[in-house]
Amino acid sequence: ALDLFAERNYASVTIKDIANSAEVNTALIYYYHESKEGLFRAAIEFAVDQAFKNFRHLQAHHDNPADIIDNWLNNHVQLYSPINKFVKVSLDYAGSETKIPVIDRQIRQFYDEEKRILSECICQGIQQDLFAPVDPDSLALFISTHLDGVMVRGVILDDFDVNQAVVALRRQIWAQLGYGDQAGSDRRAIRG
């Protein structure tokens, strides 16, 4: 379902299309999902869950806030396909006249959770004197917004190098945080 919703717009995909693609009877889909809206909601949930499941797995192996931010960026490269589909479906949905409150909440939940994770990591890094003092919420929003830009450009341009764009974004983030550069090292030495 996620593949079809990403390939075409929500309105043009039918339950029959999804059943044919999955090689199942439409009755089986209706057994698990009351409607196309229910299946669409499940597809959005799946894409969001995939992104955070992989990230939480990566996060479990690190305590360093810089490593956690780095993992979030890497997560977008590693899970480019489902995140790309989530972006396509979300863009299509946002442009449609159909508004479904539960789907609106799911999409917002993804962005709120992303911003929360990033903001908390930035706060921890500031408290640990790893990062320069910045506004954590503003920088988290910057990161989230620019990751979206990378994903959208990947949707629009077939030859766009997502990995290279994330590398460039990473450099910008570390520069804003004063992390890994001589100025950041001097600042930590002076405070320490």
C-alpha positions in Angstrom: 0.0 0.0 0.0 2.8 2.4 0.9 4.5 1.8 -2.4 1.3 2.5 -4.4 0.4 5.5 -2.3 3.9 6.8 -3.0 3.8 6.1 -6.7 0.4 7.6 -7.3 -1.8 9.9 -5.2 -4.1 8.7 -2.5 -7.2 9.3 -4.5 -6.1 7.3 -7.5 -5.2 4.1 -5.6 -8.0 1.6 -5.0 -8.2 -1.3 -2.6 -8.4 -3.5 -5.7 -5.0 -2.0 -6.9 -3.4 -2.8 -3.6 -4.9 -6.3 -3.5 -3.6 -7.0 -7.0 -0.2 -5.7 -6.1 0.0 -7.8 -2.9 -1.6 -10.8 -4.7 -4.4 -11.1 -2.1 -8.1 -10.9 -2.2 -9.7 -7.5 -1.5 -11.7 -9.2 1.3 -8.5 -9.9 3.2 -7.6 -6.2 3.1 -11.0 -5.3 4.3 -10.7 -7.9 7.0 -7.7 -6.1 8.5 -8.6 -2.5 7.5 -12.1 -1.1 7.4 -11.4 1.2 4.5 -8.8 2.7 2.2 -8.5 5.4 4.8 -7.6 2.8 7.5 -5.1 1.2 5.2 -3.6 4.6 4.4 -3.3 5.3 8.1 -1.6 1.9 8.6 0.9 2.7 5.8 1.8 6.1 7.4 2.2 4.3 10.8 4.4 1.7 9.2 6.7 4.3 7.6 7.0 6.3 10.9 7.5 3.2 12.9 10.3 2.0 10.5 12.2 5.3 10.9 12.0 5.4 14.7 12.6 1.6 15.1 15.9 1.7 13.3 16.9 4.9 15.0 16.1 3.6 18.5 18.2 0.5 17.7 21.1 2.8 16.7 20.5 5.1 19.7 20.8 2.2 22.1 24.5 1.8 21.3 25.5 5.4 22.0 25.4 7.8 25.0 27.2 10.7 23.2 24.7 13.3 21.9 26.8 13.9 18.8 26.7 10.2 18.0 22.9 10.1 18.4 22.5 13.1 16.1 24.9 11.5 13.6 22.8 8.3 13.8 19.6 10.2 13.1 21.2 11.6 10.0 22.6 8.2 9.0 19.1 6.8 9.6 17.7 9.0 6.8 20.3 7.7 4.4 19.9 4.0 5.5 16.1 4.2 5.4 15.9 6.5 2.4 13.3 4.3 0.6 10.6 4.2 3.3 11.3 7.7 4.4 11.2 8.9 0.8 7.8 7.1 0.4 6.6 8.7 3.7 7.6 12.1 2.3 5.9 11.5 -1.1 2.7 10.3 0.6 2.7 13.2 3.1 3.2 15.7 0.3 0.4 14.2 -1.7 -1.9 14.1 1.4 -1.1 17.7 2.4 -2.1 18.8 -1.1 -5.3 16.9 -1.1 -8.7 18.2 -0.1 -9.2 15.1 2.1 -8.2 15.7 5.7 -8.2 12.8 8.2 -7.5 13.9 11.8 -5.8 10.7 12.8 -3.4 10.9 9.8 -2.8 14.6 10.5 -1.8 13.6 14.0 0.5 10.7 12.8 2.4 13.0 10.4 2.7 15.7 13.1 3.9 13.0 15.6 6.8 12.1 13.3 8.0 15.7 13.2 7.3 16.4 16.8 9.2 13.3 17.8 12.1 14.1 15.5 12.4 17.6 16.9 12.2 16.4 20.5 14.9 13.8 20.0 17.2 16.3 18.3 16.5 19.1 20.8 17.2 16.7 23.8 20.5 15.6 22.2 21.5 19.2 21.6 20.7 20.1 25.2 22.7 17.2 26.5 25.6 18.1 24.4 25.5 21.7 25.7 25.3 20.5 29.3 28.3 18.1 28.7 30.2 21.0 27.1 30.4 19.2 23.8 28.4 21.8 22.0 28.4 25.6 21.9 25.3 27.1 23.6 22.6 27.4 21.0 18.8 27.4 21.0 18.2 23.6 20.9 14.6 23.9 19.6 15.6 26.3 16.8 18.6 24.1 15.7 16.4 20.9 16.0 13.8 22.6 13.7 16.6 23.6 11.3 17.9 20.0 11.1 14.4 18.5 10.7 13.5 21.1 8.0 16.8 20.6 6.0 16.4 16.8 6.2 13.0 17.2 4.7 14.5 19.3 2.0 17.0 16.6 1.2 14.2 14.0 1.1 12.0 16.2 -1.1 14.9 16.9 -3.5 15.5 13.2 -3.7 11.9 12.7 -4.7 12.1 15.4 -7.4 15.6 14.7 -8.8 16.5 11.1 -9.7 20.2 11.9 -9.8 20.3 13.7 -6.5 22.9 12.3 -4.1 21.1 12.0 -0.7 24.2 10.7 1.0 26.3 13.7 -0.1 23.6 16.1 0.9 23.5 14.6 4.4 27.2 14.9 4.7 27.0 18.6 3.9 24.1 19.0 6.4 26.2 17.3 9.0 29.1 19.8 8.4 26.6 22.7 8.9 25.2 21.2 12.1 28.7 20.6 13.6 29.7 24.2 12.6 26.7 25.6 14.4 27.4 23.5 17.4 31.1 24.3 17.4 31.7 20.5 17.5 34.8 18.9 16.2 36.5 22.2 15.2 39.4 24.0 16.8 37.1 26.8 18.2 35.0 24.1 19.9 38.1 22.5 21.3 39.4 25.8 22.6 36.0 26.7 24.1 35.8 23.3 26.0 39.4 23.7 27.2 38.7 27.2 28.6 35.4 26.1 30.3 36.9 22.9 31.6 
